[in-house]
Amino acid sequence: MSKTVLIKDEAQIVFLDTPGLVAPSEAKQYNLEPSFIIDPEVALVNADLLLVLHDVSNKWTRRSLSPKILRLLHLYPDKESVLVLNKIDLLKEKRLLLDLTSNLSKGIIGGKSIASSPSPQKQRMHKQKNNTSDLNESNEQISELTPFENLSEREVLKRIEGQIGWSRFSRIFMISAIDGDGVSDIVDHLYKAAKPSRWKYNSSVVTDQNPHEMAIALMKGKLLDILNKELPYSVGVSIRFWEEDLSGTLKIVMALDCQKKFTAKIVVGTGGRTVVQLARETEQDLRNMFRKEVNLKLVVEPA
């Protein structure tokens, strides 16, 4: 689990960045490090606020929250949670954002319904017709927000069965991380949510990770985004070359070590399209991360 520190004025925000959520069965199947299971749990115990980052460009997963995320939200319902919809720049139909917001929040944000308000005339007609429907709707909304009891693991798994959203998000932000659009709104919200306490780190600290670890973690995250869910866990990532030239350009060679030839073939993609996409997107993310020019070369090595 890596930590990144952001300082503004008298506030210090510490981000606990965790690896992708995996089930114990997946960790065993793909021989993953124990940190893949332990780190997210440790992060939630120590966190004051939970940011749930959701990729709206993935048409297969964007309409529901992962059961693994829902499980953690149900285990820590009293912690403030915020939903961040990322990659909105890749959506052609912006109307879809409204539908996704409604589904993923179960129609409730900050304890209030996000359903569009009817006109005053319709409101009067509705009240004249039947006041009980309003009462029923209010009761349903209140039932969503009643305090959770402490649930066992089995009870949580039963509760999230068939669920696609979480009704306790305090805010929802729509961003394009690659462009930086909307990111400042999240930062402002985090500063307002900061609580008085001693700083965790010296003002000179930005992260507790070394650059090589940061680059490898970035590539692993990109593999999870682009490849089918089971494949990234069978691909090892290592740094083969790392040097900054006289012009200040960082030159990196990364090796993607595939356990099977089949996996290597998928990583490369038809005509090399997949590995080119991996290199291009990761290279841009590394530029943003290190704030300098980066040249990245990927080497796919089959078993």
Contacts in CASP RR format, 6 or more apart in sequence:
PFRMAT RR
TARGET T0000
AUTHOR 0000-0000-0000
METHOD contacts of the structure
MODEL  1
MSKTVLIKDEAQIVFLDTPGLVAPSEAKQYNLEPSFIIDPEVALVNADLL
LVLHDVSNKWTRRSLSPKILRLLHLYPDKESVLVLNKIDLLKEKRLLLDL
TSNLSKGIIGGKSIASSPSPQKQRMHKQKNNTSDLNESNEQISELTPFEN
LSEREVLKRIEGQIGWSRFSRIFMISAIDGDGVSDIVDHLYKAAKPSRWK
YNSSVVTDQNPHEMAIALMKGKLLDILNKELPYSVGVSIRFWEEDLSGTL
KIVMALDCQKKFTAKIVVGTGGRTVVQLARETEQDLRNMFRKEVNLKLVV
EPA
1 16 0 8 1.000
1 17 0 8 1.000
1 18 0 8 1.000
1 19 0 8 1.000
1 35 0 8 1.000
1 39 0 8 1.000
1 40 0 8 1.000
1 42 0 8 1.000
1 43 0 8 1.000
2 16 0 8 1.000
2 17 0 8 1.000
2 207 0 8 1.000
2 208 0 8 1.000
2 209 0 8 1.000
2 213 0 8 1.000
2 214 0 8 1.000
2 217 0 8 1.000
3 14 0 8 1.000
3 15 0 8 1.000
3 16 0 8 1.000
3 17 0 8 1.000
3 207 0 8 1.000
3 208 0 8 1.000
3 209 0 8 1.000
4 14 0 8 1.000
4 15 0 8 1.000
4 17 0 8 1.000
4 206 0 8 1.000
4 207 0 8 1.000
5 12 0 8 1.000
5 13 0 8 1.000
5 14 0 8 1.000
5 15 0 8 1.000
5 200 0 8 1.000
5 201 0 8 1.000
5 205 0 8 1.000
5 206 0 8 1.000
5 207 0 8 1.000
6 12 0 8 1.000
6 13 0 8 1.000
6 14 0 8 1.000
6 15 0 8 1.000
6 187 0 8 1.000
6 190 0 8 1.000
7 13 0 8 1.000
7 203 0 8 1.000
8 187 0 8 1.000
8 191 0 8 1.000
9 191 0 8 1.000
11 191 0 8 1.000
11 194 0 8 1.000
12 194 0 8 1.000
12 199 0 8 1.000
12 200 0 8 1.000
12 201 0 8 1.000
12 203 0 8 1.000
13 187 0 8 1.000
13 190 0 8 1.000
13 191 0 8 1.000
13 194 0 8 1.000
14 200 0 8 1.000
14 201 0 8 1.000
16 43 0 8 1.000
16 46 0 8 1.000
16 47 0 8 1.000
17 217 0 8 1.000
18 39 0 8 1.000
18 40 0 8 1.000
18 43 0 8 1.000
19 35 0 8 1.000
19 36 0 8 1.000
19 39 0 8 1.000
19 40 0 8 1.000
19 217 0 8 1.000
19 220 0 8 1.000
20 36 0 8 1.000
20 40 0 8 1.000
20 221 0 8 1.000
20 224 0 8 1.000
21 40 0 8 1.000
21 66 0 8 1.000
21 68 0 8 1.000
21 69 0 8 1.000
21 72 0 8 1.000
22 32 0 8 1.000
22 36 0 8 1.000
22 37 0 8 1.000
22 68 0 8 1.000
22 233 0 8 1.000
23 68 0 8 1.000
24 37 0 8 1.000
26 32 0 8 1.000
26 233 0 8 1.000
27 34 0 8 1.000
27 36 0 8 1.000
27 37 0 8 1.000
29 233 0 8 1.000
30 230 0 8 1.000
30 233 0 8 1.000
30 234 0 8 1.000
32 233 0 8 1.000
40 72 0 8 1.000
41 72 0 8 1.000
44 50 0 8 1.000
44 72 0 8 1.000
44 75 0 8 1.000
44 76 0 8 1.000
44 79 0 8 1.000
45 76 0 8 1.000
47 79 0 8 1.000
48 79 0 8 1.000
48 80 0 8 1.000
48 193 0 8 1.000
48 195 0 8 1.000
49 79 0 8 1.000
49 80 0 8 1.000
49 81 0 8 1.000
49 82 0 8 1.000
49 190 0 8 1.000
49 193 0 8 1.000
50 72 0 8 1.000
50 73 0 8 1.000
50 76 0 8 1.000
50 79 0 8 1.000
50 80 0 8 1.000
50 81 0 8 1.000
50 82 0 8 1.000
51 81 0 8 1.000
51 82 0 8 1.000
51 84 0 8 1.000
51 186 0 8 1.000
52 65 0 8 1.000
52 69 0 8 1.000
52 73 0 8 1.000
52 81 0 8 1.000
52 82 0 8 1.000
52 83 0 8 1.000
52 84 0 8 1.000
52 166 0 8 1.000
52 169 0 8 1.000
53 84 0 8 1.000
53 86 0 8 1.000
54 62 0 8 1.000
54 65 0 8 1.000
54 83 0 8 1.000
54 84 0 8 1.000
54 85 0 8 1.000
54 86 0 8 1.000
54 104 0 8 1.000
55 61 0 8 1.000
55 62 0 8 1.000
55 86 0 8 1.000
55 87 0 8 1.000
55 225 0 8 1.000
56 62 0 8 1.000
56 85 0 8 1.000
56 86 0 8 1.000
56 87 0 8 1.000
56 88 0 8 1.000
56 90 0 8 1.000
56 91 0 8 1.000
56 96 0 8 1.000
56 97 0 8 1.000
56 100 0 8 1.000
57 87 0 8 1.000
57 90 0 8 1.000
57 91 0 8 1.000
58 225 0 8 1.000
62 100 0 8 1.000
63 100 0 8 1.000
63 103 0 8 1.000
63 164 0 8 1.000
64 103 0 8 1.000
64 104 0 8 1.000
64 164 0 8 1.000
64 165 0 8 1.000
65 73 0 8 1.000
65 104 0 8 1.000
65 163 0 8 1.000
65 164 0 8 1.000
65 165 0 8 1.000
65 166 0 8 1.000
67 160 0 8 1.000
67 163 0 8 1.000
70 160 0 8 1.000
70 163 0 8 1.000
70 165 0 8 1.000
70 166 0 8 1.000
71 156 0 8 1.000
71 157 0 8 1.000
71 160 0 8 1.000
73 81 0 8 1.000
73 166 0 8 1.000
73 168 0 8 1.000
74 148 0 8 1.000
74 151 0 8 1.000
74 156 0 8 1.000
74 159 0 8 1.000
74 160 0 8 1.000
75 151 0 8 1.000
75 156 0 8 1.000
77 147 0 8 1.000
77 148 0 8 1.000
77 168 0 8 1.000
78 147 0 8 1.000
78 148 0 8 1.000
80 170 0 8 1.000
80 193 0 8 1.000
81 166 0 8 1.000
81 168 0 8 1.000
81 169 0 8 1.000
81 170 0 8 1.000
82 169 0 8 1.000
82 170 0 8 1.000
82 171 0 8 1.000
82 172 0 8 1.000
82 173 0 8 1.000
82 186 0 8 1.000
82 189 0 8 1.000
83 104 0 8 1.000
83 105 0 8 1.000
83 166 0 8 1.000
83 169 0 8 1.000
83 171 0 8 1.000
83 172 0 8 1.000
83 173 0 8 1.000
84 172 0 8 1.000
84 173 0 8 1.000
84 175 0 8 1.000
84 186 0 8 1.000
85 97 0 8 1.000
85 100 0 8 1.000
85 101 0 8 1.000
85 104 0 8 1.000
85 172 0 8 1.000
85 173 0 8 1.000
85 174 0 8 1.000
85 175 0 8 1.000
86 175 0 8 1.000
86 176 0 8 1.000
86 177 0 8 1.000
87 176 0 8 1.000
87 177 0 8 1.000
87 178 0 8 1.000
88 94 0 8 1.000
88 97 0 8 1.000
88 174 0 8 1.000
88 175 0 8 1.000
88 176 0 8 1.000
88 181 0 8 1.000
89 176 0 8 1.000
89 178 0 8 1.000
89 179 0 8 1.000
89 181 0 8 1.000
91 97 0 8 1.000
97 174 0 8 1.000
101 107 0 8 1.000
101 109 0 8 1.000
101 114 0 8 1.000
101 172 0 8 1.000
102 114 0 8 1.000
103 164 0 8 1.000
103 165 0 8 1.000
104 164 0 8 1.000
104 165 0 8 1.000
104 166 0 8 1.000
104 169 0 8 1.000
104 172 0 8 1.000
105 114 0 8 1.000
105 165 0 8 1.000
105 166 0 8 1.000
105 167 0 8 1.000
105 169 0 8 1.000
105 172 0 8 1.000
106 144 0 8 1.000
106 165 0 8 1.000
106 166 0 8 1.000
106 167 0 8 1.000
107 113 0 8 1.000
107 114 0 8 1.000
107 115 0 8 1.000
107 167 0 8 1.000
108 114 0 8 1.000
108 141 0 8 1.000
108 144 0 8 1.000
108 145 0 8 1.000
108 167 0 8 1.000
108 168 0 8 1.000
108 169 0 8 1.000
109 169 0 8 1.000
109 170 0 8 1.000
109 171 0 8 1.000
109 172 0 8 1.000
110 168 0 8 1.000
110 169 0 8 1.000
110 170 0 8 1.000
110 171 0 8 1.000
111 141 0 8 1.000
111 145 0 8 1.000
111 167 0 8 1.000
111 168 0 8 1.000
113 137 0 8 1.000
113 141 0 8 1.000
118 126 0 8 1.000
126 133 0 8 1.000
126 134 0 8 1.000
127 134 0 8 1.000
144 167 0 8 1.000
144 168 0 8 1.000
145 167 0 8 1.000
145 168 0 8 1.000
151 159 0 8 1.000
171 189 0 8 1.000
173 182 0 8 1.000
173 185 0 8 1.000
173 186 0 8 1.000
173 189 0 8 1.000
174 182 0 8 1.000
175 181 0 8 1.000
175 182 0 8 1.000
175 183 0 8 1.000
175 185 0 8 1.000
175 186 0 8 1.000
176 182 0 8 1.000
177 183 0 8 1.000
178 284 0 8 1.000
178 285 0 8 1.000
178 288 0 8 1.000
207 214 0 8 1.000
209 217 0 8 1.000
211 242 0 8 1.000
211 290 0 8 1.000
212 239 0 8 1.000
212 242 0 8 1.000
214 289 0 8 1.000
215 239 0 8 1.000
215 252 0 8 1.000
215 254 0 8 1.000
215 286 0 8 1.000
216 237 0 8 1.000
216 238 0 8 1.000
216 239 0 8 1.000
216 254 0 8 1.000
218 282 0 8 1.000
218 285 0 8 1.000
218 286 0 8 1.000
218 289 0 8 1.000
219 237 0 8 1.000
219 254 0 8 1.000
219 256 0 8 1.000
219 278 0 8 1.000
219 282 0 8 1.000
220 232 0 8 1.000
220 237 0 8 1.000
221 232 0 8 1.000
222 278 0 8 1.000
222 281 0 8 1.000
222 282 0 8 1.000
222 285 0 8 1.000
223 231 0 8 1.000
223 232 0 8 1.000
223 235 0 8 1.000
223 237 0 8 1.000
223 256 0 8 1.000
223 278 0 8 1.000
224 232 0 8 1.000
226 274 0 8 1.000
226 277 0 8 1.000
226 278 0 8 1.000
226 281 0 8 1.000
227 235 0 8 1.000
227 266 0 8 1.000
227 267 0 8 1.000
227 274 0 8 1.000
228 266 0 8 1.000
231 263 0 8 1.000
231 266 0 8 1.000
231 267 0 8 1.000
234 258 0 8 1.000
234 259 0 8 1.000
234 260 0 8 1.000
234 263 0 8 1.000
235 256 0 8 1.000
235 257 0 8 1.000
235 258 0 8 1.000
235 259 0 8 1.000
235 263 0 8 1.000
235 267 0 8 1.000
236 255 0 8 1.000
236 256 0 8 1.000
236 257 0 8 1.000
236 258 0 8 1.000
237 254 0 8 1.000
237 255 0 8 1.000
237 256 0 8 1.000
237 257 0 8 1.000
238 254 0 8 1.000
238 255 0 8 1.000
238 257 0 8 1.000
239 252 0 8 1.000
239 253 0 8 1.000
239 254 0 8 1.000
239 255 0 8 1.000
240 253 0 8 1.000
240 254 0 8 1.000
240 255 0 8 1.000
240 299 0 8 1.000
241 251 0 8 1.000
241 252 0 8 1.000
241 253 0 8 1.000
242 250 0 8 1.000
242 251 0 8 1.000
242 252 0 8 1.000
242 253 0 8 1.000
243 250 0 8 1.000
243 251 0 8 1.000
244 250 0 8 1.000
244 251 0 8 1.000
244 292 0 8 1.000
245 251 0 8 1.000
247 293 0 8 1.000
248 292 0 8 1.000
248 293 0 8 1.000
249 292 0 8 1.000
249 293 0 8 1.000
249 294 0 8 1.000
249 295 0 8 1.000
250 286 0 8 1.000
250 290 0 8 1.000
250 292 0 8 1.000
250 293 0 8 1.000
250 294 0 8 1.000
250 295 0 8 1.000
251 294 0 8 1.000
251 295 0 8 1.000
252 286 0 8 1.000
252 294 0 8 1.000
252 295 0 8 1.000
252 296 0 8 1.000
252 297 0 8 1.000
253 296 0 8 1.000
253 297 0 8 1.000
253 298 0 8 1.000
253 299 0 8 1.000
254 282 0 8 1.000
254 296 0 8 1.000
254 297 0 8 1.000
254 298 0 8 1.000
254 299 0 8 1.000
255 298 0 8 1.000
255 299 0 8 1.000
255 300 0 8 1.000
255 301 0 8 1.000
256 264 0 8 1.000
256 267 0 8 1.000
256 275 0 8 1.000
256 278 0 8 1.000
256 298 0 8 1.000
256 299 0 8 1.000
256 300 0 8 1.000
256 301 0 8 1.000
257 301 0 8 1.000
258 264 0 8 1.000
258 267 0 8 1.000
258 300 0 8 1.000
258 301 0 8 1.000
258 302 0 8 1.000
258 303 0 8 1.000
259 303 0 8 1.000
260 302 0 8 1.000
260 303 0 8 1.000
261 302 0 8 1.000
261 303 0 8 1.000
263 302 0 8 1.000
264 300 0 8 1.000
264 301 0 8 1.000
264 302 0 8 1.000
264 303 0 8 1.000
265 302 0 8 1.000
266 274 0 8 1.000
267 274 0 8 1.000
267 275 0 8 1.000
267 278 0 8 1.000
267 300 0 8 1.000
268 274 0 8 1.000
268 275 0 8 1.000
268 300 0 8 1.000
269 275 0 8 1.000
275 298 0 8 1.000
275 300 0 8 1.000
278 298 0 8 1.000
279 296 0 8 1.000
279 297 0 8 1.000
279 298 0 8 1.000
282 296 0 8 1.000
282 298 0 8 1.000
283 294 0 8 1.000
283 295 0 8 1.000
283 296 0 8 1.000
286 294 0 8 1.000
286 296 0 8 1.000
287 293 0 8 1.000
287 294 0 8 1.000
END
